[in-house]
Amino acid sequence: MHSRVLTWHQVSRLDTEHVPRTLGLFHLVWEDADPADLVRADEQTARGNFRTWVKITSHVCAARDRDSGTRVGQEAINRACARLGPYP
């Protein structure tokens, strides 16, 4: 039972223009990322869904853990998004 979520928070979709700032506040990995790369990933994959951004963040962090020289740029973001699976 310790792993169960007792409270579910509804988070409205992020506006595209707020994505870079919100992600920078959410996790340090996004602080130095190019805002254009984040907006592109949001438009193509996350679509303002914060839970999707949490998954992308997890994949980017795992890639950086495997290779500390991994730059958080368009290539790393695209690889993380590709790990999420197909989107209709």
Backbone atoms as SQL, in Angstrom:
CREATE TABLE atoms (id INTEGER PRIMARY KEY, chain TEXT, resi INTEGER, resn TEXT, atom TEXT, x REAL, y REAL, z REAL);
INSERT INTO atoms VALUES
  (1, 'A', 1, 'MET', 'N', 0.806, -1.204, 0.000),
  (2, 'A', 1, 'MET', 'CA', 0.000, 0.000, 0.000),
  (3, 'A', 1, 'MET', 'C', 0.851, 1.270, 0.000),
  (4, 'A', 2, 'HIS', 'N', 2.107, 1.174, 0.361),
  (5, 'A', 2, 'HIS', 'CA', 2.946, 2.376, 0.398),
  (6, 'A', 2, 'HIS', 'C', 3.148, 2.981, -0.983),
  (7, 'A', 3, 'SER', 'N', 3.031, 2.179, -2.014),
  (8, 'A', 3, 'SER', 'CA', 3.275, 2.691, -3.358),
  (9, 'A', 3, 'SER', 'C', 2.018, 3.285, -3.999),
  (10, 'A', 4, 'ARG', 'N', 0.900, 3.227, -3.345),
  (11, 'A', 4, 'ARG', 'CA', -0.352, 3.717, -3.914),
  (12, 'A', 4, 'ARG', 'C', -0.466, 5.232, -3.754),
  (13, 'A', 5, 'VAL', 'N', -1.026, 5.853, -4.753),
  (14, 'A', 5, 'VAL', 'CA', -1.258, 7.288, -4.722),
  (15, 'A', 5, 'VAL', 'C', -2.619, 7.528, -4.094),
  (16, 'A', 6, 'LEU', 'N', -2.631, 8.285, -3.042),
  (17, 'A', 6, 'LEU', 'CA', -3.891, 8.549, -2.349),
  (18, 'A', 6, 'LEU', 'C', -4.584, 9.798, -2.872),
  (19, 'A', 7, 'THR', 'N', -3.812, 10.694, -3.451),
  (20, 'A', 7, 'THR', 'CA', -4.375, 11.925, -3.974),
  (21, 'A', 7, 'THR', 'C', -3.928, 12.088, -5.415),
  (22, 'A', 8, 'TRP', 'N', -4.854, 12.368, -6.283),
  (23, 'A', 8, 'TRP', 'CA', -4.546, 12.558, -7.689),
  (24, 'A', 8, 'TRP', 'C', -4.735, 14.031, -8.010),
  (25, 'A', 9, 'HIS', 'N', -3.680, 14.663, -8.477),
  (26, 'A', 9, 'HIS', 'CA', -3.741, 16.086, -8.800),
  (27, 'A', 9, 'HIS', 'C', -3.981, 16.271, -10.284),
  (28, 'A', 10, 'GLN', 'N', -4.962, 17.053, -10.609),
  (29, 'A', 10, 'GLN', 'CA', -5.223, 17.375, -12.002),
  (30, 'A', 10, 'GLN', 'C', -4.354, 18.561, -12.376),
  (31, 'A', 11, 'VAL', 'N', -3.596, 18.411, -13.446),
  (32, 'A', 11, 'VAL', 'CA', -2.745, 19.493, -13.936),
  (33, 'A', 11, 'VAL', 'C', -3.216, 19.823, -15.346),
  (34, 'A', 12, 'SER', 'N', -3.597, 21.062, -15.537),
  (35, 'A', 12, 'SER', 'CA', -4.076, 21.444, -16.869),
  (36, 'A', 12, 'SER', 'C', -2.917, 21.458, -17.861),
  (37, 'A', 13, 'ARG', 'N', -3.241, 21.393, -19.130),
  (38, 'A', 13, 'ARG', 'CA', -2.223, 21.384, -20.180),
  (39, 'A', 13, 'ARG', 'C', -1.391, 22.657, -20.113),
  (40, 'A', 14, 'LEU', 'N', -0.108, 22.474, -20.382),
  (41, 'A', 14, 'LEU', 'CA', 0.798, 23.617, -20.420),
  (42, 'A', 14, 'LEU', 'C', 0.626, 24.366, -21.733),
  (43, 'A', 15, 'ASP', 'N', 0.610, 25.676, -21.665),
  (44, 'A', 15, 'ASP', 'CA', 0.640, 26.472, -22.888),
  (45, 'A', 15, 'ASP', 'C', 2.047, 26.380, -23.450),
  (46, 'A', 16, 'THR', 'N', 2.164, 26.284, -24.748),
  (47, 'A', 16, 'THR', 'CA', 3.461, 26.104, -25.397),
  (48, 'A', 16, 'THR', 'C', 4.471, 27.156, -24.959),
  (49, 'A', 17, 'GLU', 'N', 4.040, 28.383, -24.849),
  (50, 'A', 17, 'GLU', 'CA', 4.985, 29.450, -24.482),
  (51, 'A', 17, 'GLU', 'C', 5.487, 29.322, -23.043),
  (52, 'A', 18, 'HIS', 'N', 4.784, 28.559, -22.198),
  (53, 'A', 18, 'HIS', 'CA', 5.194, 28.376, -20.807),
  (54, 'A', 18, 'HIS', 'C', 6.060, 27.137, -20.584),
  (55, 'A', 19, 'VAL', 'N', 6.169, 26.285, -21.594),
  (56, 'A', 19, 'VAL', 'CA', 6.889, 25.025, -21.442),
  (57, 'A', 19, 'VAL', 'C', 8.340, 25.222, -20.995),
  (58, 'A', 20, 'PRO', 'N', 9.155, 26.045, -21.672),
  (59, 'A', 20, 'PRO', 'CA', 10.561, 26.168, -21.248),
  (60, 'A', 20, 'PRO', 'C', 10.722, 26.626, -19.798),
  (61, 'A', 21, 'ARG', 'N', 9.980, 27.618, -19.400),
  (62, 'A', 21, 'ARG', 'CA', 10.102, 28.124, -18.028),
  (63, 'A', 21, 'ARG', 'C', 9.615, 27.094, -17.008),
  (64, 'A', 22, 'THR', 'N', 8.491, 26.476, -17.280),
  (65, 'A', 22, 'THR', 'CA', 7.938, 25.474, -16.365),
  (66, 'A', 22, 'THR', 'C', 8.899, 24.312, -16.190),
  (67, 'A', 23, 'LEU', 'N', 9.466, 23.821, -17.296),
  (68, 'A', 23, 'LEU', 'CA', 10.390, 22.694, -17.208),
  (69, 'A', 23, 'LEU', 'C', 11.668, 23.080, -16.477),
  (70, 'A', 24, 'GLY', 'N', 12.148, 24.296, -16.692),
  (71, 'A', 24, 'GLY', 'CA', 13.335, 24.771, -15.976),
  (72, 'A', 24, 'GLY', 'C', 13.115, 24.815, -14.473),
  (73, 'A', 25, 'LEU', 'N', 11.908, 25.137, -14.057),
  (74, 'A', 25, 'LEU', 'CA', 11.570, 25.139, -12.633),
  (75, 'A', 25, 'LEU', 'C', 11.347, 23.731, -12.106),
  (76, 'A', 26, 'PHE', 'N', 10.864, 22.839, -12.983),
  (77, 'A', 26, 'PHE', 'CA', 10.559, 21.470, -12.595),
  (78, 'A', 26, 'PHE', 'C', 11.814, 20.651, -12.327),
  (79, 'A', 27, 'HIS', 'N', 12.816, 20.758, -13.227),
  (80, 'A', 27, 'HIS', 'CA', 14.006, 19.919, -13.075),
  (81, 'A', 27, 'HIS', 'C', 15.230, 20.639, -13.619),
  (82, 'A', 28, 'LEU', 'N', 16.341, 20.503, -12.927),
  (83, 'A', 28, 'LEU', 'CA', 17.589, 21.164, -13.311),
  (84, 'A', 28, 'LEU', 'C', 18.082, 20.761, -14.693),
  (85, 'A', 29, 'VAL', 'N', 17.742, 19.567, -15.141),
  (86, 'A', 29, 'VAL', 'CA', 18.224, 19.098, -16.434),
  (87, 'A', 29, 'VAL', 'C', 17.771, 20.009, -17.576),
  (88, 'A', 30, 'TRP', 'N', 16.678, 20.723, -17.388),
  (89, 'A', 30, 'TRP', 'CA', 16.136, 21.569, -18.448),
  (90, 'A', 30, 'TRP', 'C', 16.619, 23.015, -18.391),
  (91, 'A', 31, 'GLU', 'N', 17.334, 23.388, -17.358),
  (92, 'A', 31, 'GLU', 'CA', 17.748, 24.795, -17.202),
  (93, 'A', 31, 'GLU', 'C', 18.530, 25.343, -18.390),
  (94, 'A', 32, 'ASP', 'N', 19.436, 24.538, -18.941),
  (95, 'A', 32, 'ASP', 'CA', 20.286, 25.023, -20.031),
  (96, 'A', 32, 'ASP', 'C', 19.833, 24.550, -21.407),
  (97, 'A', 33, 'ALA', 'N', 18.692, 23.877, -21.460),
  (98, 'A', 33, 'ALA', 'CA', 18.182, 23.392, -22.746),
  (99, 'A', 33, 'ALA', 'C', 17.688, 24.567, -23.589),
  (100, 'A', 34, 'ASP', 'N', 17.840, 24.436, -24.881),
  (101, 'A', 34, 'ASP', 'CA', 17.366, 25.465, -25.813),
  (102, 'A', 34, 'ASP', 'C', 15.833, 25.489, -25.781),
  (103, 'A', 35, 'PRO', 'N', 15.235, 26.628, -25.493),
  (104, 'A', 35, 'PRO', 'CA', 13.771, 26.714, -25.447),
  (105, 'A', 35, 'PRO', 'C', 13.108, 26.244, -26.741),
  (106, 'A', 36, 'ALA', 'N', 13.740, 26.475, -27.871),
  (107, 'A', 36, 'ALA', 'CA', 13.166, 26.041, -29.150),
  (108, 'A', 36, 'ALA', 'C', 13.082, 24.517, -29.219),
  (109, 'A', 37, 'ASP', 'N', 14.074, 23.819, -28.659),
  (110, 'A', 37, 'ASP', 'CA', 14.039, 22.355, -28.633),
  (111, 'A', 37, 'ASP', 'C', 12.894, 21.851, -27.760),
  (112, 'A', 38, 'LEU', 'N', 12.665, 22.521, -26.650),
  (113, 'A', 38, 'LEU', 'CA', 11.582, 22.124, -25.748),
  (114, 'A', 38, 'LEU', 'C', 10.214, 22.370, -26.377),
  (115, 'A', 39, 'VAL', 'N', 10.069, 23.501, -27.030),
  (116, 'A', 39, 'VAL', 'CA', 8.799, 23.831, -27.686),
  (117, 'A', 39, 'VAL', 'C', 8.530, 22.831, -28.808),
  (118, 'A', 40, 'ARG', 'N', 9.557, 22.494, -29.585),
  (119, 'A', 40, 'ARG', 'CA', 9.395, 21.525, -30.673),
  (120, 'A', 40, 'ARG', 'C', 8.948, 20.169, -30.124),
  (121, 'A', 41, 'ALA', 'N', 9.597, 19.715, -29.053),
  (122, 'A', 41, 'ALA', 'CA', 9.224, 18.428, -28.448),
  (123, 'A', 41, 'ALA', 'C', 7.810, 18.476, -27.891),
  (124, 'A', 42, 'ASP', 'N', 7.426, 19.618, -27.348),
  (125, 'A', 42, 'ASP', 'CA', 6.068, 19.742, -26.818),
  (126, 'A', 42, 'ASP', 'C', 5.046, 19.670, -27.938),
  (127, 'A', 43, 'GLU', 'N', 5.316, 20.356, -29.032),
  (128, 'A', 43, 'GLU', 'CA', 4.379, 20.360, -30.155),
  (129, 'A', 43, 'GLU', 'C', 4.283, 18.992, -30.811),
  (130, 'A', 44, 'GLN', 'N', 5.388, 18.266, -30.886),
  (131, 'A', 44, 'GLN', 'CA', 5.413, 16.993, -31.596),
  (132, 'A', 44, 'GLN', 'C', 5.036, 15.801, -30.715),
  (133, 'A', 45, 'THR', 'N', 5.359, 15.868, -29.426),
  (134, 'A', 45, 'THR', 'CA', 5.181, 14.685, -28.587),
  (135, 'A', 45, 'THR', 'C', 4.336, 14.938, -27.342),
  (136, 'A', 46, 'ALA', 'N', 4.774, 15.853, -26.499),
  (137, 'A', 46, 'ALA', 'CA', 4.128, 16.014, -25.189),
  (138, 'A', 46, 'ALA', 'C', 2.770, 16.695, -25.258),
  (139, 'A', 47, 'ARG', 'N', 2.615, 17.615, -26.174),
  (140, 'A', 47, 'ARG', 'CA', 1.343, 18.316, -26.371),
  (141, 'A', 47, 'ARG', 'C', 0.802, 18.943, -25.087),
  (142, 'A', 48, 'GLY', 'N', 1.723, 19.519, -24.309),
  (143, 'A', 48, 'GLY', 'CA', 1.309, 20.208, -23.091),
  (144, 'A', 48, 'GLY', 'C', 1.005, 19.309, -21.914),
  (145, 'A', 49, 'ASN', 'N', 1.199, 18.012, -22.075),
  (146, 'A', 49, 'ASN', 'CA', 0.892, 17.068, -21.014),
  (147, 'A', 49, 'ASN', 'C', 2.083, 16.952, -20.058),
  (148, 'A', 50, 'PHE', 'N', 1.908, 17.425, -18.847),
  (149, 'A', 50, 'PHE', 'CA', 3.006, 17.443, -17.879),
  (150, 'A', 50, 'PHE', 'C', 3.483, 16.033, -17.529),
  (151, 'A', 51, 'ARG', 'N', 2.561, 15.085, -17.454),
  (152, 'A', 51, 'ARG', 'CA', 2.960, 13.699, -17.148),
  (153, 'A', 51, 'ARG', 'C', 3.883, 13.149, -18.238),
  (154, 'A', 52, 'THR', 'N', 3.644, 13.531, -19.490),
  (155, 'A', 52, 'THR', 'CA', 4.535, 13.107, -20.574),
  (156, 'A', 52, 'THR', 'C', 5.901, 13.751, -20.403),
  (157, 'A', 53, 'TRP', 'N', 5.927, 15.015, -19.980),
  (158, 'A', 53, 'TRP', 'CA', 7.211, 15.678, -19.740),
  (159, 'A', 53, 'TRP', 'C', 7.978, 15.014, -18.601),
  (160, 'A', 54, 'VAL', 'N', 7.285, 14.500, -17.618),
  (161, 'A', 54, 'VAL', 'CA', 7.950, 13.777, -16.527),
  (162, 'A', 54, 'VAL', 'C', 8.635, 12.536, -17.086),
  (163, 'A', 55, 'LYS', 'N', 7.967, 11.824, -17.983),
  (164, 'A', 55, 'LYS', 'CA', 8.565, 10.638, -18.603),
  (165, 'A', 55, 'LYS', 'C', 9.772, 11.014, -19.454),
  (166, 'A', 56, 'ILE', 'N', 9.648, 12.082, -20.238),
  (167, 'A', 56, 'ILE', 'CA', 10.765, 12.542, -21.068),
  (168, 'A', 56, 'ILE', 'C', 11.939, 12.919, -20.177),
  (169, 'A', 57, 'THR', 'N', 11.660, 13.615, -19.090),
  (170, 'A', 57, 'THR', 'CA', 12.708, 14.007, -18.144),
  (171, 'A', 57, 'THR', 'C', 13.419, 12.783, -17.588),
  (172, 'A', 58, 'SER', 'N', 12.656, 11.768, -17.243),
  (173, 'A', 58, 'SER', 'CA', 13.242, 10.541, -16.718),
  (174, 'A', 58, 'SER', 'C', 14.190, 9.902, -17.727),
  (175, 'A', 59, 'HIS', 'N', 13.786, 9.856, -18.984),
  (176, 'A', 59, 'HIS', 'CA', 14.637, 9.259, -20.020),
  (177, 'A', 59, 'HIS', 'C', 15.894, 10.096, -20.273),
  (178, 'A', 60, 'VAL', 'N', 15.751, 11.405, -20.259),
  (179, 'A', 60, 'VAL', 'CA', 16.917, 12.279, -20.452),
  (180, 'A', 60, 'VAL', 'C', 17.894, 12.119, -19.287),
  (181, 'A', 61, 'CYS', 'N', 17.374, 12.056, -18.075),
  (182, 'A', 61, 'CYS', 'CA', 18.237, 11.884, -16.899),
  (183, 'A', 61, 'CYS', 'C', 18.944, 10.531, -16.933),
  (184, 'A', 62, 'ALA', 'N', 18.244, 9.487, -17.354),
  (185, 'A', 62, 'ALA', 'CA', 18.863, 8.162, -17.458),
  (186, 'A', 62, 'ALA', 'C', 19.985, 8.177, -18.486),
  (187, 'A', 63, 'ALA', 'N', 19.777, 8.867, -19.596),
  (188, 'A', 63, 'ALA', 'CA', 20.828, 8.971, -20.621),
  (189, 'A', 63, 'ALA', 'C', 22.037, 9.717, -20.071),
  (190, 'A', 64, 'ARG', 'N', 21.789, 10.748, -19.295),
  (191, 'A', 64, 'ARG', 'CA', 22.906, 11.501, -18.697),
  (192, 'A', 64, 'ARG', 'C', 23.621, 10.679, -17.647),
  (193, 'A', 65, 'ASP', 'N', 22.888, 9.819, -16.941),
  (194, 'A', 65, 'ASP', 'CA', 23.524, 8.942, -15.957),
  (195, 'A', 65, 'ASP', 'C', 24.440, 7.935, -16.639),
  (196, 'A', 66, 'ARG', 'N', 24.018, 7.458, -17.823),
  (197, 'A', 66, 'ARG', 'CA', 24.838, 6.502, -18.567),
  (198, 'A', 66, 'ARG', 'C', 26.064, 7.172, -19.173),
  (199, 'A', 67, 'ASP', 'N', 25.912, 8.424, -19.601),
  (200, 'A', 67, 'ASP', 'CA', 27.009, 9.168, -20.229),
  (201, 'A', 67, 'ASP', 'C', 26.921, 10.619, -19.775),
  (202, 'A', 68, 'SER', 'N', 27.766, 10.972, -18.816),
  (203, 'A', 68, 'SER', 'CA', 27.688, 12.313, -18.222),
  (204, 'A', 68, 'SER', 'C', 27.969, 13.422, -19.234),
  (205, 'A', 69, 'GLY', 'N', 28.535, 13.081, -20.382),
  (206, 'A', 69, 'GLY', 'CA', 28.813, 14.083, -21.408),
  (207, 'A', 69, 'GLY', 'C', 27.630, 14.364, -22.308),
  (208, 'A', 70, 'THR', 'N', 26.518, 13.678, -22.072),
  (209, 'A', 70, 'THR', 'CA', 25.331, 13.869, -22.905),
  (210, 'A', 70, 'THR', 'C', 24.797, 15.284, -22.732),
  (211, 'A', 71, 'ARG', 'N', 24.758, 16.010, -23.846),
  (212, 'A', 71, 'ARG', 'CA', 24.225, 17.368, -23.840),
  (213, 'A', 71, 'ARG', 'C', 22.711, 17.282, -23.986),
  (214, 'A', 72, 'VAL', 'N', 21.998, 18.088, -23.239),
  (215, 'A', 72, 'VAL', 'CA', 20.534, 18.086, -23.326),
  (216, 'A', 72, 'VAL', 'C', 20.139, 19.004, -24.478),
  (217, 'A', 73, 'GLY', 'N', 20.244, 18.442, -25.666),
  (218, 'A', 73, 'GLY', 'CA', 19.887, 19.163, -26.877),
  (219, 'A', 73, 'GLY', 'C', 18.808, 18.420, -27.627),
  (220, 'A', 74, 'GLN', 'N', 18.596, 18.838, -28.856),
  (221, 'A', 74, 'GLN', 'CA', 17.523, 18.265, -29.664),
  (222, 'A', 74, 'GLN', 'C', 17.697, 16.756, -29.834),
  (223, 'A', 75, 'GLU', 'N', 18.910, 16.296, -30.043),
  (224, 'A', 75, 'GLU', 'CA', 19.133, 14.863, -30.244),
  (225, 'A', 75, 'GLU', 'C', 18.740, 14.048, -29.007),
  (226, 'A', 76, 'ALA', 'N', 19.173, 14.490, -27.835),
  (227, 'A', 76, 'ALA', 'CA', 18.842, 13.776, -26.596),
  (228, 'A', 76, 'ALA', 'C', 17.342, 13.814, -26.321),
  (229, 'A', 77, 'ILE', 'N', 16.731, 14.938, -26.594),
  (230, 'A', 77, 'ILE', 'CA', 15.291, 15.069, -26.376),
  (231, 'A', 77, 'ILE', 'C', 14.535, 14.157, -27.349),
  (232, 'A', 78, 'ASN', 'N', 14.971, 14.122, -28.611),
  (233, 'A', 78, 'ASN', 'CA', 14.322, 13.249, -29.596),
  (234, 'A', 78, 'ASN', 'C', 14.443, 11.785, -29.213),
  (235, 'A', 79, 'ARG', 'N', 15.619, 11.384, -28.724),
  (236, 'A', 79, 'ARG', 'CA', 15.798, 9.989, -28.295),
  (237, 'A', 79, 'ARG', 'C', 14.869, 9.666, -27.135),
  (238, 'A', 80, 'ALA', 'N', 14.759, 10.596, -26.179),
  (239, 'A', 80, 'ALA', 'CA', 13.864, 10.378, -25.038),
  (240, 'A', 80, 'ALA', 'C', 12.413, 10.269, -25.487),
  (241, 'A', 81, 'CYS', 'N', 12.011, 11.121, -26.401),
  (242, 'A', 81, 'CYS', 'CA', 10.631, 11.093, -26.906),
  (243, 'A', 81, 'CYS', 'C', 10.363, 9.793, -27.654),
  (244, 'A', 82, 'ALA', 'N', 11.341, 9.308, -28.387),
  (245, 'A', 82, 'ALA', 'CA', 11.172, 8.065, -29.148),
  (246, 'A', 82, 'ALA', 'C', 10.950, 6.869, -28.219),
  (247, 'A', 83, 'ARG', 'N', 11.456, 6.944, -27.022),
  (248, 'A', 83, 'ARG', 'CA', 11.294, 5.846, -26.066),
  (249, 'A', 83, 'ARG', 'C', 9.873, 5.768, -25.501),
  (250, 'A', 84, 'LEU', 'N', 9.073, 6.791, -25.737),
  (251, 'A', 84, 'LEU', 'CA', 7.708, 6.822, -25.215),
  (252, 'A', 84, 'LEU', 'C', 6.753, 5.960, -26.026),
  (253, 'A', 85, 'GLY', 'N', 7.134, 5.641, -27.228),
  (254, 'A', 85, 'GLY', 'CA', 6.269, 4.836, -28.086),
  (255, 'A', 85, 'GLY', 'C', 5.545, 5.682, -29.097),
  (256, 'A', 86, 'PRO', 'N', 4.783, 5.023, -29.964),
  (257, 'A', 86, 'PRO', 'CA', 4.086, 5.747, -31.039),
  (258, 'A', 86, 'PRO', 'C', 2.925, 6.577, -30.501),
  (259, 'A', 87, 'TYR', 'N', 2.694, 7.662, -31.188),
  (260, 'A', 87, 'TYR', 'CA', 1.547, 8.522, -30.880),
  (261, 'A', 87, 'TYR', 'C', 0.640, 8.566, -32.094),
  (262, 'A', 88, 'PRO', 'N', -0.649, 8.468, -31.877),
  (263, 'A', 88, 'PRO', 'CA', -1.585, 8.498, -33.029),
  (264, 'A', 88, 'PRO', 'C', -1.642, 9.860, -33.674);
